[in-house]
Amino acid sequence: MKKLLLISFILIAHFLLLELVKIRAWAQPILENLGPNVNSTADELSPIISADGKTLFFVRNNHPDNVGGIIPGKNNMDIWFSRLQPDGTWGKAENLTLLNDEHNNVITSASADGNLLLLGDKVSRRTRTGWSAPEKLNIRNFRNVSKYSGYFLSNNGKVLILSIENEKSILDQDLFVSFLQPDGSWSEPANLGKTVNTEGKDYSPFLAADGRTLYYCTDGHIKNRIGGVDLYVTRRLDDSWRNWSTPENLGPTVNTPGTDAYFVIPACGDWAYVVSTNNSLGAGDIFRLPIPAGMKPNPVMIFSGVVKDDRGQELDAEINYREYPMGREDGRAYTNPATGDFTIVLPVGKKYIVQTTMPGYTRDSLIIDLTNVNECQTKSHSFVIKLKPTIVSGRIYNELTQQGILANLSYRLPDGSENRAEVNNNGEYRFEVPGTVDNFNITINAEGFVEVKEAIRLSAEQKNNFYKRDFALKSSDIELIGKVLNAETQAPIAATITYKKIGESIAKEGKSSTNGDYKLKVKAETAEYELTATAIGFYPNTEKISIAPGQTTFTKDIKLLPKPPLLLFGKVLNDKTGEGIDARIMWERAGGEKQKGVMNSAVSSGEYKLGLPAVDDYNLIVKKDKFITEYINVSVPDKGTMYQEIQKDIRLIPIEIGTTVRLNNIQFEFNKATLRPESFVELDRLVSLMNDASTLVIEIAGHTDNVGSPEYNLKLSRERAAAVRDYLLSKGISPDRVRAEGYGETKPLVDNKTEANRAINRRVEFRVISM
């Protein structure tokens, strides 16, 4: 026992000694002033370092060379930058004039290559002539009740860390995360959780290049705090963005008895850049200091290079990278538009494929294996991509019969060269023109048809891509022209017209346009024809015409009588109270030509009336704020007959806390939690409901019958509920709005004595938790 106690004391003493050495090493006065090329007698603030550590952006306050100069009694901040020189010193700082004005200008982060700058809640991109006008970030459901806010953009450009205060904050400003969406917007900010955030102010976030190590400042950590506001480091432990390591204080060299709010490091994390007034040239200065191993982020590779075409011309291209072989996209960057240079940062531990993308050019790619790398690395590579040819394709067909024609097609390029293209029996053709060509001439001829000559000019989107063009050849036969009209209103009708020579059994078909116009062709001979026009909602009509010798056109209008309508009527009722409610009713035809419309039910009684053609079934979508949307199919029993009336009362379930709704047609693979595609229609309706009711929070509940053990059924129900939740999240629903729980066989709706009853008990429901 004594021996065990002695070993324990030795281990504790050894641990304390190591910690004391670490604290002393970190506490040594090793701050290095960046010198007069960067620092001045004015305040230098908010340093931002590029991934390769070679460009430093920062803010100067009330400097005489600011755009607004010195404004007594007020702040006047401009963005400046300095470049690292070959001898390791920093070059003379320059004012980023294009992005500064007479107001306060800030910079909060830069992309890995410095081609994109985050200016608070705005973003600016490098162009061939300088910088684009800042554009405001589109953050979904953004709310901030504090007069302060902070923003930091990750190196891969897909994660935004915000310092804001809203109803989801613990008490004051907290750190939130938002993710880039496919449409370019940002997801609703989600709180990083109580490990990171405190009851105080949490702000000035800096996410290291590894995408996992987060530095920030707070006044909310009481333990080990040195000053009023200290800087801390924490590490993301999984991909939820809510599971973090316990924050560590960065120590007394960085943290002072006052407020410390700036701490940035380049991608490899050898040096940290901070702001201090101690030993400064005046006010706040930017210093650097080496980072102890325990405070460093995970290692990365700085991958840089240039994108050129096969003639050596630098290109303005996109670089994207993903885990090889089939991982989702990890990030994307863009080359410097003027030089073709790029820089991206790849966290170690994965194998990547890096690809170039540029409209009109082929792709080039490189596989980089970092699975067994445990230290920072750099790599340079030049991508070479080639200009694509333009692929010209289409079909040549008879304008009257729509049948393909084996025609002769030739095309003439700007250099005067004549070329022929292959055309198959269906009239399909395909040929390529060089990528440098943006115009050419096509000639098409076939026996019995009018020759076509056309000058083609390619748009920017078509050049080096695809140009599709079909050609309808006209014969020299007689044209039958006219209009199809409503016999009662004289309004034009889009109709189908069949015609045949009297005495022959084979009929041909044509169509009239939305303006009612039709144009048909028949052989130039003396003959009589029957023309029959049909249209949805109208009775068909047949007209006879006689073609005389020498005619080139024949005009005949065809009038159709409308069929009687269908009256669809009823009430929209509150399913709970039975009271009438005013709702929005959207209808569309279930088949045939698409027709749709919208109406509202009566405010007090909920009554509605819809007059529709009795030609097809109809789908109704009934919506009301704070009610579950109802999707209804109305079957019309006698389509196209005389006047009909169908009564259809519609009951809407109110959205209230505790409301439980069964999700119909949710299908899984047998004995699995894998959703089948036929489930997506119902789930997409739930997504639409949650988008309409943006504060709605629900629980997805999975239930089974009693076949199998209770333990297995409980596990299966939980997995199926989680699968439904994952689908909702994939459609952009915020994770904090959807919970998932499985209840196995514990909550049957009916007994499990029959298969029909067991089918009722196998279900997925959602329950309203809050709204």
C-alpha positions in Angstrom: 0.0 0.0 0.0 2.8 2.4 0.9 4.6 1.6 -2.3 1.4 2.4 -4.3 1.0 5.8 -2.5 4.7 6.6 -3.2 4.2 5.9 -6.9 1.1 8.1 -7.0 2.9 11.0 -5.3 5.8 10.7 -7.8 3.3 10.8 -10.8 1.4 13.8 -9.4 4.7 15.7 -8.8 5.9 14.8 -12.3 2.7 16.1 -13.8 2.8 19.3 -11.8 6.5 19.9 -12.8 5.6 19.4 -16.5 2.7 21.9 -16.2 5.0 24.4 -14.4 7.6 24.1 -17.2 4.8 24.6 -19.8 3.5 27.7 -18.0 6.9 29.2 -17.6 7.8 28.5 -21.3 4.6 30.2 -22.4 5.0 33.0 -19.9 8.5 34.1 -21.2 8.5 37.6 -22.7 8.9 36.6 -26.3 6.6 39.1 -28.0 8.3 40.5 -31.2 7.2 43.8 -32.6 6.7 43.6 -36.4 8.5 47.0 -36.7 7.7 50.4 -38.2 6.8 49.1 -41.7 3.7 47.6 -40.1 3.2 49.6 -36.8 2.8 53.3 -36.4 1.9 55.8 -33.7 -1.7 55.1 -34.5 -3.7 52.1 -33.3 -3.0 48.9 -35.4 -5.9 46.4 -34.8 -7.5 43.2 -36.0 -4.6 41.4 -37.7 -5.5 38.8 -40.3 -2.7 36.6 -41.7 -2.9 34.6 -45.0 -2.6 30.8 -44.9 1.0 30.9 -46.1 2.0 33.6 -43.6 3.1 36.0 -46.3 0.4 38.6 -46.3 -0.8 40.5 -43.3 -4.1 42.5 -43.3 -4.9 44.7 -40.4 -6.9 47.9 -39.4 -5.4 51.3 -38.6 -7.4 53.8 -36.6 -7.1 57.6 -37.1 -3.9 57.4 -39.2 -3.2 60.5 -41.3 -3.0 58.3 -44.4 -6.4 56.8 -43.9 -9.1 57.8 -46.5 -10.7 60.1 -44.0 -7.5 61.1 -42.2 -7.6 61.8 -38.5 -11.1 62.7 -37.1 -10.7 64.2 -33.6 -12.9 62.5 -31.0 -14.0 59.8 -33.4 -12.8 56.5 -34.8 -11.8 56.4 -38.5 -10.5 52.9 -39.4 -9.0 51.7 -42.7 -7.8 48.3 -43.9 -4.1 48.1 -44.6 -1.8 45.2 -45.7 1.9 44.3 -45.7 3.8 41.5 -47.5 6.6 39.4 -46.0 10.0 40.1 -47.6 12.6 37.5 -48.6 14.7 38.5 -45.7 11.9 37.7 -43.2 11.0 41.3 -42.5 7.6 42.9 -43.3 7.3 45.3 -46.2 6.0 48.9 -46.0 2.2 48.7 -45.2 -0.1 49.9 -47.9 -3.7 51.3 -47.7 -6.2 49.0 -49.3 -7.7 52.1 -50.9 -10.3 50.4 -53.1 -12.2 48.9 -50.0 -11.9 52.0 -47.7 -14.0 55.0 -47.4 -14.5 57.8 -44.8 -16.3 55.5 -42.4 -15.0 52.7 -40.2 -13.7 49.8 -42.4 -13.0 46.4 -40.9 -11.5 43.1 -42.0 -12.4 39.9 -40.1 -10.9 37.1 -42.3 -9.3 36.2 -45.6 -9.4 33.1 -47.8 -6.3 30.9 -47.9 -5.0 32.6 -51.0 -6.1 36.1 -50.0 -8.4 36.4 -53.0 -11.5 36.8 -50.9 -11.9 39.1 -47.9 -14.6 39.1 -45.2 -15.3 42.6 -44.2 -17.6 42.1 -41.2 -20.9 40.8 -42.7 -19.8 41.6 -46.3 -17.5 39.9 -48.7 -15.2 41.2 -51.5 -13.4 39.2 -54.2 -10.2 40.0 -56.0 -10.8 40.9 -59.7 -8.4 41.6 -62.5 -8.5 45.3 -61.7 -8.6 45.2 -57.9 -11.5 44.3 -55.6 -15.2 43.8 -56.1 -17.7 46.0 -54.3 -18.5 44.3 -51.0 -21.7 42.2 -51.0 -23.7 41.5 -47.9 -23.9 37.9 -46.7 -27.3 36.3 -47.0 -27.7 34.5 -43.7 -31.0 32.8 -43.1 -33.1 33.9 -40.1 -30.2 36.1 -38.9 -31.0 37.8 -35.6 -28.7 39.9 -33.4 -29.9 42.1 -30.6 -26.4 43.2 -29.6 -24.9 46.4 -31.1 -21.8 44.3 -31.6 -21.1 41.4 -33.9 -18.2 39.4 -35.2 -17.6 37.2 -38.2 -14.9 34.7 -39.3 -14.8 32.7 -42.5 -13.1 29.3 -42.6 -10.2 28.5 -44.9 -12.4 26.3 -47.1 -14.9 29.1 -47.5 -17.8 26.9 -46.3 -18.1 27.6 -42.6 -18.9 31.0 -41.0 -18.3 31.6 -37.2 -20.4 34.4 -35.8 -20.4 36.3 -32.5 -23.9 37.5 -32.0 -26.6 37.6 -29.3 -30.2 36.3 -29.8 -32.8 34.1 -28.1 -30.5 31.1 -28.5 -27.6 32.7 -26.6 -26.8 31.6 -23.1 -27.0 35.1 -21.8 -24.8 37.6 -23.8 -22.8 37.4 -27.1 -22.2 33.7 -28.0 -20.3 32.0 -30.8 -22.6 30.5 -33.5 -21.8 28.5 -36.7 -23.4 28.9 -40.2 -22.8 26.8 -43.3 -22.7 27.7 -47.0 -25.7 26.4 -48.9 -25.8 25.3 -52.6 -27.7 28.5 -53.5 -24.9 30.7 -52.1 -26.9 31.7 -48.9 -25.8 30.7 -45.4 -27.8 28.5 -43.0 -29.5 29.8 -39.9 -26.7 30.2 -37.2 -26.5 27.4 -34.6 -25.1 27.9 -31.1 -21.7 26.2 -30.5 -22.9 25.0 -27.1 -22.1 25.5 -23.4 -18.5 24.1 -23.6 -17.4 27.0 -25.7 -19.9 29.7 -24.8 -20.4 31.3 -21.3 -22.8 33.6 -19.6 -20.4 36.4 -20.5 -19.3 37.9 -23.8 -17.8 35.3 -26.2 -16.3 36.9 -29.4 -13.3 37.5 -31.7 -13.4 33.9 -33.2 -10.4 32.5 -35.2 -10.8 29.0 -36.7 -7.4 27.6 -37.6 -6.7 26.1 -41.0 -7.3 22.5 -39.8 -11.0 23.5 -39.4 -11.1 22.1 -35.8 -9.0 24.4 -33.6 -10.9 27.5 -32.5 -9.3 30.5 -30.7 -11.5 33.1 -29.2 -11.8 35.6 -26.3 -14.3 35.7 -23.5 -14.9 37.3 -20.1 -17.1 34.4 -19.0 -14.4 31.9 -17.8 -13.6 32.7 -14.2 -11.2 29.8 -13.6 -7.6 30.5 -14.7 -8.6 34.0 -16.0 -5.7 36.4 -16.1 -7.4 39.7 -17.2 -10.9 41.0 -17.7 -11.1 39.3 -21.1 -8.7 36.5 -22.0 -8.0 34.4 -25.1 -8.7 30.7 -25.1 -8.3 27.7 -27.4 -10.7 24.7 -27.9 -10.9 21.9 -30.4 -13.9 20.4 -32.2 -14.2 16.8 -31.3 -16.7 15.7 -34.1 -18.7 17.0 -37.0 -21.7 18.2 -34.9 -20.1 21.6 -34.1 -21.4 21.3 -30.6 -18.9 18.9 -29.1 -15.7 20.8 -28.1 -12.7 20.2 -25.8 -12.5 22.2 -22.5 -11.2 25.7 -23.5 -7.6 26.4 -22.4 -6.3 29.8 -21.4 -3.5 30.9 -23.8 -1.4 32.1 -20.9 0.2 35.3 -19.6 2.2 36.3 -22.6 -0.9 36.6 -24.7 -3.3 37.5 -22.0 -2.8 40.6 -19.8 -4.7 42.0 -16.9 -6.7 44.1 -19.4 -8.7 43.0 -22.5 -7.1 40.7 -25.1 -9.2 40.1 -28.3 -6.9 39.3 -31.2 -5.1 36.1 -31.9 -4.4 34.8 -35.5 -2.0 32.2 -36.9 -1.1 31.1 -40.5 -2.0 27.7 -41.7 1.1 25.9 -40.2 0.7 27.7 -36.9 4.4 28.4 -36.1 3.7 32.0 -35.1 0.8 33.8 -33.6 0.0 37.4 -34.3 -1.5 39.5 -31.5 -2.1 43.2 -30.6 -0.4 44.8 -27.5 0.3 48.3 -26.2 3.4 47.1 -24.2 6.6 48.3 -25.9 4.6 49.6 -28.8 5.5 52.4 -31.2 2.3 54.2 -30.0 -1.2 52.9 -29.0 -1.8 49.2 -30.1 0.9 47.5 -32.2 1.0 44.1 -33.9 3.4 41.5 -32.4 4.2 37.9 -33.1 5.3 35.1 -30.9 6.0 31.4 -31.4 3.3 28.9 -30.4 4.0 26.0 -28.0 3.2 22.6 -29.4 0.2 22.2 -27.0 -1.5 25.3 -28.4 -0.9 24.6 -32.1 -3.7 23.4 -34.4 -3.5 20.1 -36.3 -1.0 20.1 -39.2 -2.1 20.9 -42.8 -0.6 21.0 -46.3 -0.4 24.4 -48.0 -1.0 23.5 -51.6 -0.4 26.3 -54.1 0.3 26.7 -57.8 -1.1 28.2 -61.0 -3.7 27.3 -63.6 -2.8 27.8 -67.2 -4.1 26.8 -70.6 -2.1 24.7 -73.1 -0.7 28.0 -74.6 0.8 29.1 -71.2 -1.9 31.7 -70.5 -2.9 32.1 -66.8 -6.6 31.5 -66.2 -9.2 32.7 -63.8 -10.4 29.2 -62.7 -12.1 27.5 -59.8 -10.3 25.0 -57.6 -12.3 22.4 -55.7 -11.2 19.6 -53.5 -12.8 16.6 -51.9 -11.9 13.4 -50.1 -10.8 10.8 -52.6 -12.5 8.9 -54.1 -16.2 9.7 -53.4 -16.2 12.2 -50.5 -18.3 15.3 -50.5 -16.7 18.6 -51.4 -14.4 19.9 -48.6 -13.9 23.3 -50.1 -13.3 25.5 -53.1 -11.1 28.4 -54.0 -10.5 30.6 -57.0 -7.3 31.7 -58.8 -6.1 35.2 -58.8 -7.8 36.6 -61.9 -4.7 38.5 -62.9 -2.1 35.8 -62.3 -3.8 32.4 -62.2 -2.2 31.7 -58.8 -4.1 29.7 -56.1 -3.5 28.5 -52.6 -5.6 26.0 -50.7 -5.1 24.4 -47.3 -5.6 20.6 -46.9 -5.9 19.2 -43.3 -3.8 16.0 -42.9 -5.3 12.6 -42.4 -7.2 12.2 -45.7 -6.5 11.5 -49.4 -7.8 14.3 -51.6 -8.6 14.9 -55.2 -8.0 18.5 -56.3 -9.7 19.6 -59.5 -9.8 22.7 -61.7 -13.0 23.9 -63.2 -13.5 26.7 -65.8 -16.3 27.1 -68.3 -15.2 26.1 -71.8 -12.1 24.2 -70.7 -11.2 20.6 -69.9 -10.6 19.6 -66.2 -7.2 18.8 -64.7 -6.9 17.0 -61.4 -4.3 15.8 -58.9 -4.6 13.2 -56.1 -2.8 14.1 -52.8 -2.4 11.4 -50.1 -2.1 12.9 -46.6 -3.4 9.9 -44.7 -0.1 9.2 -43.0 1.2 12.7 -42.7 1.6 14.2 -39.2 3.4 17.5 -39.8 2.9 20.6 -41.9 3.9 20.4 -45.5 3.9 22.6 -48.6 3.4 21.5 -52.2 3.3 23.4 -55.5 1.7 22.2 -58.8 0.7 23.7 -62.1 -2.6 22.7 -63.7 -2.8 22.8 -67.4 -6.3 22.8 -69.0 -7.3 22.9 -72.7 -10.0 24.9 -74.5 -12.9 22.7 -75.3 -14.3 22.5 -78.9 -18.0 23.5 -79.4 -20.2 20.4 -80.0 -22.9 21.3 -82.5 -25.8 18.8 -82.7 -29.5 18.6 -83.5 -32.1 17.1 -85.8 -33.3 17.9 -89.3 -37.0 17.0 -89.8 -40.0 17.5 -91.9 -41.9 20.5 -90.5 -45.3 18.9 -91.4 -44.8 15.3 -90.3 -42.0 15.8 -87.7 -40.2 12.8 -89.3 -36.4 13.0 -89.6 -34.8 13.7 -93.0 -31.6 12.3 -94.4 -30.4 15.7 -95.6 -27.1 17.2 -96.8 -25.5 19.5 -94.2 -22.4 21.6 -94.8 -20.8 24.3 -92.6 -18.3 27.1 -93.4 -15.9 28.3 -90.8 -14.5 31.9 -90.6 -11.3 30.8 -92.2 -13.3 29.9 -95.4 -13.0 26.1 -95.0 -16.0 24.1 -96.1 -16.9 21.0 -94.1 -19.6 18.3 -94.3 -21.4 16.7 -91.3 -22.8 13.2 -91.1 -26.6 13.0 -90.9 -28.3 9.7 -90.1 -31.7 8.3 -91.2 -33.5 10.0 -88.3 -32.1 13.4 -89.4 -29.7 13.6 -86.4 -26.3 15.3 -86.9 -23.3 16.1 -84.7 -20.0 17.9 -85.5 -17.4 19.9 -83.7 -16.0 23.4 -84.4 -12.7 24.6 -82.9 -12.9 26.3 -79.5 -11.7 29.6 -80.9 -14.7 29.8 -83.3 -17.7 31.8 -82.3 -19.6 32.0 -85.6 -20.1 29.8 -88.7 -22.6 29.3 -91.5 -24.8 26.2 -92.1 -26.4 25.0 -95.4 -29.0 22.2 -95.4 -30.8 20.8 -98.5 -32.9 17.8 -99.3 -34.9 16.8 -102.3 -38.5 18.1 -102.1 -37.7 20.7 -99.4 -36.7 24.4 -99.3 -33.0 24.9 -98.8 -31.9 26.4 -95.5 -29.0 28.8 -95.1 -28.3 30.2 -91.7 -25.5 32.2 -90.0 -24.9 30.8 -86.4 -23.4 33.0 -83.7 -22.5 31.3 -80.4 -23.2 32.9 -77.1 -20.7 32.9 -74.3 -22.5 30.0 -72.7 -22.6 28.0 -75.8 -19.0 28.5 -77.0 -16.7 25.7 -75.8 -19.8 23.8 -74.7 -22.8 22.5 -76.5 -24.9 24.2 -79.2 -28.1 22.4 -80.0 -30.2 23.4 -83.0 -33.0 21.5 -84.8 -34.0 22.5 -88.3 -37.5 22.0 -89.7 -37.5 21.8 -93.5 -40.5 23.2 -95.4 -41.9 21.5 -98.4 -43.3 23.3 -101.4 -46.8 21.9 -100.7 -50.0 23.8 -100.0 -50.4 25.3 -96.6 -53.6 24.9 -94.6 -53.8 27.8 -92.1 -56.3 29.2 -89.8 -57.4 29.6 -86.1 -59.1 27.4 -83.6 -61.6 29.5 -81.7 -64.1 29.2 -78.8 -67.5 29.3 -80.5 -69.1 31.3 -77.7 -66.3 33.8 -76.9 -64.2 33.8 -80.0 -61.1 33.4 -77.8 -58.2 31.4 -79.3 -57.7 27.7 -78.3 -54.6 25.6 -78.2 -55.9 22.4 -79.9 -54.9 19.2 -81.6 -55.9 19.0 -85.3 -56.1 15.7 -87.3 -56.6 15.8 -91.0 -57.0 13.3 -93.8 -57.9 13.1 -97.4 -61.5 12.0 -97.8 -61.5 8.3 -98.9 -58.2 7.5 -97.1 -58.0 5.9 -93.7 -54.7 7.4 -92.5 -54.9 10.7 -90.6 -52.1 13.1 -89.8 -51.8 15.4 -86.8 -50.9 19.0 -86.1 -51.4 21.5 -83.3 -52.6 25.0 -82.9 -50.6 27.5 -80.8 -51.7 29.2 -77.7 -52.9 32.0 -80.0 -55.1 29.4 -81.8 -53.1 29.5 -85.0 -52.5 26.3 -86.9 -50.5 25.6 -90.1 -50.6 22.3 -92.0 -49.3 21.2 -95.3 -50.9 18.9 -98.0 -49.8 17.9 -101.4 -50.5 20.3 -104.2 -53.3 18.4 -105.9 -57.1 18.7 -106.2 -58.6 16.9 -103.2 -61.1 17.2 -100.3 -59.9 17.0 -96.7 -61.5 16.5 -93.3 -60.0 18.7 -90.5 -61.0 17.7 -86.9 -60.0 19.9 -84.0 -60.0 18.7 -80.4 -59.1 20.5 -77.2 -59.5 19.8 -73.5 -62.8 21.2 -72.2 -64.4 21.4 -75.7 -66.4 19.2 -78.0 -64.5 18.2 -81.1 -65.5 19.7 -84.5 -64.9 18.4 -88.0 -64.8 20.7 -91.1 -64.5 19.7 -94.8 -62.4 21.7 -97.2 -61.7 21.4 -101.0 -58.3 22.2 -102.5 -58.4 23.8 -106.0 -55.6 23.7 -108.6 -53.1 26.6 -108.3 -53.7 27.4 -104.7 -50.7 27.9 -102.4 -52.6 28.5 -99.2 -56.1 27.7 -97.8 -57.6 29.4 -94.8 -60.1 27.8 -92.5 -61.1 28.8 -89.0 -62.5 26.0 -86.7 -64.8 26.8 -83.9 -65.3 24.6 -80.8 -68.2 24.5 -78.3 -67.0 24.5 -74.7 -68.1 21.6 -72.5 -70.1 22.2 -69.3 -68.0 22.9 -66.1 -67.5 21.0 -62.8 -68.5 22.8 -59.6 -66.3 21.8 -56.7 -67.6 23.2 -53.3 -67.5 22.6 -49.6 -66.0 24.1 -46.4 -62.6 24.3 -44.9 -63.0 23.4 -41.2 -60.8 23.5 -38.1 -60.4 19.7 -37.4 -60.4 20.4 -33.6 -63.3 22.8 -33.3 -65.3 22.2 -36.4 -65.4 25.9 -37.1 -65.0 27.3 -40.6 -61.6 28.9 -41.4 -60.2 31.0 -44.3 -57.5 29.1 -46.1 -55.5 29.3 -49.3 -56.6 26.6 -51.8 -54.3 25.8 -54.7 -55.5 23.5 -57.4 -54.1 21.8 -60.4 -55.2 19.2 -62.9 -53.9 15.7 -62.1 -53.3 14.8 -65.7 -53.4 16.1 -69.3 -52.2 19.6 -69.9 -51.2 21.4 -66.8 -53.6 23.9 -65.4 -53.5 25.4 -62.0 -55.0 28.2 -59.9 -55.4 29.7 -56.4 -58.4 30.8 -54.3 -59.2 31.6 -50.7 -62.1 30.1 -48.7 -64.6 32.5 -47.0 -63.2 34.2 -43.8 -66.0 33.4 -41.4 -67.7 30.3 -42.8 -64.7 28.6 -44.6 -66.9 28.0 -47.7 -65.3 27.7 -51.1 -66.5 27.2 -54.7 -64.4 26.2 -57.6 -65.7 26.2 -61.2 -63.5 23.8 -63.3 -63.6 21.9 -66.6 -65.0 18.4 -66.0 -62.2 16.8 -67.9 -59.8 15.4 -65.4 -59.2 14.6 -61.7 -57.8 17.4 -59.6 -55.2 17.8 -56.8 -55.8 20.4 -54.0 -53.3 21.8 -51.6 -54.9 23.6 -48.7 -52.8 25.9 -46.5 -53.4 28.0 -43.5 -50.9 29.6 -41.1 -50.6 27.5 -37.9 -52.3 24.5 -39.5 -51.0 21.3 -41.1 -51.1 21.6 -44.9 -53.6 19.1 -46.4 -53.0 17.4 -49.8 -56.2 16.1 -51.4 -57.1 14.3 -54.7 -60.6 14.9 -56.0 -61.7 12.2 -58.5 -64.2 13.4 -61.2 -66.4 10.3 -61.9 -67.8 11.2 -65.3 -65.1 13.2 -67.1 -66.2 15.3 -70.0 -70.0 14.9 -69.4 -72.7 17.4 -68.5 -72.6 19.7 -65.5 -71.5 18.0 -62.2 -71.3 19.1 -58.6 -68.9 17.5 -56.1 -69.0 18.4 -52.4 -65.7 18.1 -50.5 -65.2 19.4 -47.0 -61.6 19.8 -45.9 -60.5 19.5 -42.3 -57.2 21.1 -41.3 -55.4 20.0 -38.1 -54.2 23.0 -36.0 -50.5 23.2 -35.2 -50.4 23.2 -31.4 -47.9 22.0 -28.8 -48.6 18.3 -28.4 -50.3 17.9 -31.8 -49.3 14.5 -33.2 -49.6 13.7 -36.9 -49.0 10.4 -38.7 -46.7 10.6 -41.7 -48.4 8.6 -44.4 -46.6 6.5 -47.1 -43.3 6.4 -45.2 -41.7 3.2 -46.4 -38.4 1.6 -45.3 -36.4 -1.3 -46.7 -37.5 -4.6 -44.9 -36.1 -4.7 -41.4 -33.9 -1.7 -42.1 -33.8 2.0 -41.4 -33.2 2.9 -45.1 -35.9 5.2 -46.6 -37.4 4.1 -49.9 -37.9 6.7 -52.6 -41.7 6.6 -52.4 -41.3 8.2 -48.9 -39.8 11.4 -50.2 -43.1 13.0 -51.4 -44.6 12.9 -47.9 -41.2 14.0 -46.3 -40.9 16.9 -48.8 -44.4 18.0 -47.7 -43.1 18.1 -44.1 -40.1 20.1 -45.2 -42.4 22.6 -46.9 -44.5 22.9 -43.7 -41.4 23.5 -41.6 -40.2 26.1 -44.0 -43.5 27.9 -43.8 -43.6 27.7 -40.0 -40.0 28.7 -39.4 -40.1 28.5 -35.6 -41.7 25.0 -35.5 -39.8 22.4 -33.4 -40.9 18.8 -33.7 -40.2 15.3 -32.5 -40.0 12.5 -35.1 -41.4 9.3 -33.4 -40.9 5.8 -34.7 -43.2 3.0 -33.7 -43.3 -0.8 -34.6 -45.7 -3.7 -34.1 -44.9 -6.5 -31.6 -43.2 -8.9 -34.0 -39.7 -9.5 -32.8 -38.1 -8.7 -29.4 -38.9 -5.4 -27.6 -35.2 -4.5 -27.7 -34.9 -5.1 -31.4 -38.1 -3.1 -32.1 -36.9 -0.2 -29.9 -33.6 0.0 -31.7 -35.3 -0.3 -35.2 -37.8 2.5 -34.3 -35.0 4.8 -33.1 -33.0 4.2 -36.3 -36.0 4.9 -38.5 -36.8 8.1 -36.7 -33.2 9.2 -37.1 -33.3 8.4 -40.8 -36.3 10.7 -41.2 -34.6 13.4 -39.2 -31.5 13.1 -41.4 -33.6 13.5 -44.5 -35.1 16.7 -43.1 -31.6 18.1 -42.2 -30.4 17.2 -45.8 -33.2 19.6 -47.1 -31.9 22.5 -45.0 -33.9 22.2 -41.8 -31.9 23.3 -38.8 -30.8 20.4 -36.5 -32.1 22.2 -33.4 -35.7 22.1 -34.9 -35.9 18.3 -35.2 -35.6 15.6 -32.5 -35.8 11.9 -33.2 -37.1 9.2 -30.8 -38.1 5.6 -31.1 -40.8 3.9 -29.0 -40.7 0.5 -30.4 -43.9 -1.5 -29.7 -44.7 0.5 -26.5 -47.4 2.8 -28.0 -49.7 0.7 -30.2 -52.8 2.4 -31.7 -54.7 -0.9 -31.8 -54.0 -4.4 -30.7 -51.5 -6.5 -32.6 -53.8 -9.5 -33.2 -54.1 -9.1 -37.0 -51.8 -8.1 -39.8 -54.1 -5.2 -40.6 -53.7 -3.9 -37.0 -50.0 -4.5 -37.0 -49.7 -2.4 -40.2 -51.5 0.4 -38.3 -49.1 0.2 -35.4 -46.0 0.3 -37.7 -45.8 4.1 -38.3 -43.8 7.3 -38.1 -45.3 10.4 -36.6 -44.3 13.9 -35.8 -45.3 15.7 -32.6 -45.2 19.5 -32.1 -42.8 20.4 -29.3 -42.7 24.2 -29.6 -43.7 26.8 -32.1 
